[in-house]
């Protein structure tokens, strides 16, 4: 599991019925750098987690309180965490890349309450 300072999600997209997840490295061709040992994390199924689906618009309005204001990373309710649960598939020592499958992402608020998960 990786615990990140709350990267959160962008504002609700009513057409797509989802929130865009603001975690670096999920999109194809991207990776997440680590501070330790210089290894990079490659999320092999990260695109599946780019959008947090919420079909209930009332729930979406509740979650909107936790969305990012602009792109500066300022939050309505203060910082929380994004807990990313991973399954390590392989490690490439030559390329210092760890290939992982995302299993679950849980967003928590500053009081450690679960805000959203998928």
C-alpha positions as CSV (number, residue, x, y, z in Angstrom):
1,X,0.0,0.0,0.0
2,X,1.1,3.5,-0.8
3,X,-0.2,6.4,1.3
4,X,-0.1,9.8,-0.5
5,X,-1.0,13.2,0.7
6,X,-4.5,13.6,-0.6
7,X,-4.2,14.2,-4.3
8,X,-8.0,13.9,-4.4
9,X,-10.1,14.3,-7.4
10,X,-11.2,17.1,-9.7
11,X,-14.7,18.5,-9.8
12,X,-17.6,16.3,-10.9
13,X,-18.2,15.8,-14.6
14,X,-22.0,15.5,-14.9
15,X,-21.8,14.2,-18.5
16,X,-19.3,11.4,-17.6
17,X,-20.9,10.8,-14.2
18,X,-17.5,10.7,-12.5
19,X,-14.7,12.6,-10.9
20,X,-11.2,12.7,-12.5
21,X,-8.7,11.2,-10.0
22,X,-5.7,13.4,-9.4
23,X,-3.0,10.8,-8.8
24,X,0.2,11.0,-10.8
25,X,1.2,7.9,-12.8
26,X,-2.2,6.3,-13.5
27,X,-2.4,7.2,-17.2
28,X,-0.8,5.2,-20.0
29,X,2.9,6.0,-20.4
30,X,3.2,7.7,-17.0
31,X,4.8,6.4,-13.8
32,X,5.1,7.5,-10.2
33,X,8.6,8.3,-8.9
34,X,9.6,7.1,-5.4
35,X,11.9,8.9,-3.1
36,X,13.6,5.8,-2.1
37,X,16.1,3.9,-4.2
38,X,15.2,5.7,-7.5
39,X,12.7,3.1,-8.6
40,X,9.6,4.1,-10.5
41,X,6.1,2.6,-10.2
42,X,4.3,1.6,-13.4
43,X,0.6,1.0,-12.8
44,X,-0.3,-1.5,-15.5
45,X,-4.0,-1.0,-15.0
46,X,-3.9,2.6,-13.9
47,X,-6.3,3.9,-16.6
48,X,-9.1,1.9,-15.0
49,X,-8.7,4.2,-12.0
50,X,-8.5,7.6,-13.8
51,X,-12.2,8.4,-13.1
52,X,-14.1,7.7,-9.9
53,X,-17.6,6.7,-11.1
54,X,-20.5,8.3,-9.1
55,X,-23.9,7.9,-10.8
56,X,-25.9,9.3,-7.9
57,X,-25.8,13.1,-8.3
58,X,-26.7,13.7,-4.7
59,X,-23.7,11.7,-3.6
60,X,-21.6,13.6,-6.2
61,X,-22.7,16.9,-4.6
62,X,-21.5,15.5,-1.2
63,X,-18.2,14.4,-2.7
64,X,-17.8,17.8,-4.4
65,X,-16.9,19.2,-1.0
66,X,-13.7,17.2,-1.1
67,X,-12.7,18.1,-4.7
68,X,-9.7,20.2,-5.6
69,X,-10.2,23.9,-6.0
70,X,-8.4,24.7,-9.2
71,X,-5.1,22.9,-9.9
72,X,-3.2,24.4,-7.0
73,X,-4.0,21.5,-4.7
74,X,-6.0,23.5,-2.1
75,X,-8.8,21.6,-0.6
76,X,-12.2,22.7,0.9
77,X,-11.9,20.3,3.9
78,X,-8.1,20.2,4.3
79,X,-5.7,17.5,3.3
80,X,-6.4,13.9,3.6
81,X,-4.8,10.8,2.1
82,X,-5.1,8.6,-1.0
83,X,-4.4,5.0,0.0
84,X,-3.4,3.0,-3.1
85,X,-3.4,-0.8,-2.7
86,X,-1.1,-2.6,-5.1
87,X,-0.2,-6.0,-6.3
88,X,3.5,-6.1,-7.5
89,X,3.7,-8.0,-10.8
90,X,7.4,-7.6,-11.7
91,X,10.5,-5.6,-11.1
92,X,12.8,-4.5,-13.8
93,X,16.2,-3.9,-12.2
94,X,17.9,-2.6,-15.3
95,X,15.2,0.1,-15.8
96,X,14.5,0.6,-12.1
97,X,10.8,0.1,-12.7
98,X,8.3,-1.8,-10.6
99,X,5.3,-2.9,-12.5
100,X,2.2,-2.9,-10.2
101,X,-1.5,-3.6,-10.6
102,X,-3.8,-1.2,-8.7
103,X,-6.3,-3.2,-6.6
104,X,-8.1,-0.4,-4.7
105,X,-7.9,3.3,-4.0
106,X,-9.4,4.8,-0.8
107,X,-9.6,8.5,-0.3
108,X,-9.8,9.7,3.3
109,X,-10.3,13.1,4.8
110,X,-8.2,14.9,7.4
111,X,-10.1,13.0,10.2
112,X,-9.3,9.7,8.5
113,X,-12.9,9.1,7.4
114,X,-13.4,7.3,4.1
115,X,-14.6,9.8,1.6
116,X,-14.7,7.6,-1.5
117,X,-13.2,4.3,-2.7
118,X,-13.1,2.1,-5.7
